[in-house]
Amino acid sequence: MTLAEFPDDWQSALCVVAHPDDLEYGTAAAVAGWTASGKSVSYLLATRGEAGIDGMPPEEAAPARAQEERDGAAEVGVDRVDFLDFTDGVVEYGLPLRKAIATHIRRVRPELLVTATFEEFFPGGFVNQADHRAVGLAALDAVADAGNRWIFRELLDEGLEPWAGIRYVAIAASTQPTHFIDVTATFEAGVASLEAHHLYNEGLGPDFPPPRELLNQILGMEHLRDYGEKVWAAQVIDRR
């Protein structure tokens, strides 16, 4: 497998995922490098992760996890985190989700969109959760929706003109990566970002790897060692 260096000819990025903590499993280390270089990055989450802590009722978990996401984002230089407020655990791929993401794309007008894999399995064989699959695919499709004035025409009435300026789509945790970023220098920021999810990490129990150990596994995979000590890889779609 030969990977190319991640493109740098963009200035603004939007990261779209299902839950608080999804971006912190590796992608946040890349985000830290982008913001440190002066690029603008914002987050969009489909849910507030309210079904993610077994010992905490959803009505309590939702605001707590949303704040943990804001805290984790701040660790890597991100100060805008938005939520679509779909229901955690039962997010469905379809027009409402595509429209919600396309609407936000038209509002923030990014040049790079980052999402997570919508494959059934992660690299290594772990099953990919249903919300991840729904949001990843919807985000990919919403890129085209956002640029077509005849899709979701009611958005024009809201003053949201089409945005076809997304140059790249990056799909993290893909089994078919094409590009890489050496995140060795920003690894500690990535760890701090995941550690900010205190309640969620505690809820995973003592047998679950702690943030530093887990990120060492994710970003230190043997097959990526040729590209750096800690490496974030993604499948990149060039839309130019």
Beta strands, then each sheet from edge to edge (+ up, - down):
strand 1: 4-5
strand 2: 12-17
strand 3: 40-45
strand 4: 81-83
strand 5: 112-116
strand 6: 168-172
strand 7: 179-182
strand 8: 231-238
sheet 1: 1+ 7+ 8- 6+ 5+ 2+ 3+ 4+
end
